[in-house]
Amino acid sequence: MRNNDEKEEHAFLWVTALESALDEEISLEELRKLCSGRLIPEKLRLRVWKRLLGISNQHLESLRLDEEFNLPDQEALRDNCKEYLGNDNGENLPLIYKFELLLTNICKSNKCIYDPKKKWHSVLETLMGIDASNAEIVETFSCIYDLYLPKHLDGLKACNNFFRLLLLYHDPELCSVFDNNKIDIGQFCADWFLTLFATSCSLEATQSLWDMCFIIGDPYLAFFIALVLVVNMRDQVLEIQREEPEKTIESLVSMPGQLESSDVLDLYSLVIFYEVITPQSFRKLFHEKMFGESEASLEQHFTAAELDTKHIPLSQSLCLPVTVSELVDSLQNPDETKLKFKLIDCRPYGSTSSGHVPGAVILDCNVLLQDPTVFNTLTETIFKSPDDKEAPSEHYCFMGTGRHADDGELNMAISYFLQRKKQHVSVLVGGFSVLHDAIIHNEEGNISTLTLTGHDAQRCHYCTSSNGTLADEISEALDLQKKEEEKKSRPTSFFGSFLPSRSLLFQKPLLGPANLPSTNLIDKIFSYVGLEEEKETVPKVRKPRSNNRKDAKPYRNMPGVFSLNDDESESEDESKNDSSQFISEWLRRMDLIGSFECDEIDEKGRQFPSFLMITKTHLFCLRKCPTDKDSATITLQKDLKSVFKITSKKRHPEILTFKFGKANSEGSYVVDDCSRFYVPNAGDASKAVKMQIISLNAEAKQDGQSD
């Protein structure tokens, strides 16, 4: 009894303090602190809402309602009011008139067209439940519409899609039930976001929920309220397969109706909990899609990748995105941020020259294609804490290269984790490209402690490439090539054309020690060709092969895509290859030295996703099949001994050109073919080819000495 008396006295003192604060017109920030975690008393609700929404009494005094019913869709508005309120006995005519007057002025004030699908009657009915004048109702409605409601149906779709991403982040199993049963989340939550729960909750509960939203001043609070409500029905939703989905949808639609005003404070603590453990980048990326304009409280600085994300429909988002600024802040100040990310680096294997973030988990997504069982074993360690227990509090940010063409495996890996119902999965917007720029160039302006381990500015693809897109780089390279077509390079020896510098030969090799020539042999080679590396020019574009070429041999009655000299031989298996190949089988070949994802560039500059495969004796190009990720067609097969030169431009180091030829009677090499590829790991690819050629020549020399 004494405790109740103390609570009542404490509540009375708080109401008195709130009343005094309103009279003194304290700042908005102080008012929010005073009201935080409280329900506003009914007698003060209108005054508090007006302050929180920024409505001044001076503006209300000058506001005059327009009593002319002259909207283009006035008849439809009037009929909708009659339908909502009922007009069977004529007793509701005054109320119908008031609804029509208020809605007409709301449309005129916000310069919008009345749409009955927005269900504004429910919002209006909630406002009419407080002691307010018509002018106050119109102005309050306009402020709520401006700050908290989607402006159009496309914005509503974006709200529904964002809520699905939010549910996927916190409860992927629950989200998968909706997806698997083809239940559109908008079927039960669209009205919640259109009316701030006014269509589903009682008048008292709706007003209490609005107290919470306005005090915090966050338009996204409605999504976290919806999240708590849906998660609260988790057990019922998971039983959806045992009953008709329609029943579950009906239960979800009516669920907010069970809320009472006294439940809102308990709901508030859960809502804040979920809001704190959610990445906040969506505020910057999605606000314009959902509410029609950028959030004023945010600095409007967008990277190019973030601008691209802003224009991608939310329905195409695989998971919640994270901007580089939020990730950097978490990585740089792990003890100060509530959200701690574990960075999962999913760039293609071999991207070492660009560096990596200390503490990031390196995950080779190619293993998912090659051996899913091994990949599963590798990934289990990511989700384990040091004491070998599940670590649900971890937040996982997946990072690719930043190039859509290179991040197919990244998307597969994210899908893999989501299908296994892993919580807190997000993806870095722009990938390593924006993180590299943020750290190396300090584009965010706040990097002080974060570094890239193993970063080599001279070999780093992101440091040496231009700011243009890949298509721009290829186009520029082709333009340069046309200008230099008439230039002739002086004849050089075989090794002098492409031998790497001495320092590169003694770095960590791509191949095993058995494939490397001895140090004495390397010294002899350098002594023979000289130590200076030659500046290479862009070679001619390969001309289309003719079926009538004398030196081309048909391959299974198809035009030749490679040619062999009469004295060249190949294994029986290679000579009988079918045009359709399985990439997974190639990756398991015992004689495979290295494999590199690339784009084959034809003579017209077109790109085709492919694999460069380097065996002990040959260089292959496998062009990927668009309809089957594991199928490919051989478009190039060359003996490594026929490789005459490998070139690239300093401005475009990823574009490699392979020249093929043979020695003539005078001892110089004659180029008879060339191929061009865009290879993200161009340095590793060219080095692998060169090392294997050196190894082959060393073996040939040893065989000659033994003979």
Order of alpha helices (4+ residues) and beta strands (2+ residues): alpha-alpha-alpha-alpha-alpha-alpha-alpha-alpha-alpha-alpha-alpha-alpha-alpha-alpha-alpha-alpha-alpha-alpha-beta-alpha-beta-beta-alpha-alpha-beta-alpha-beta-alpha-alpha-alpha-alpha-alpha-alpha-alpha-beta-alpha-beta-beta-beta-beta-beta-beta-beta-alpha
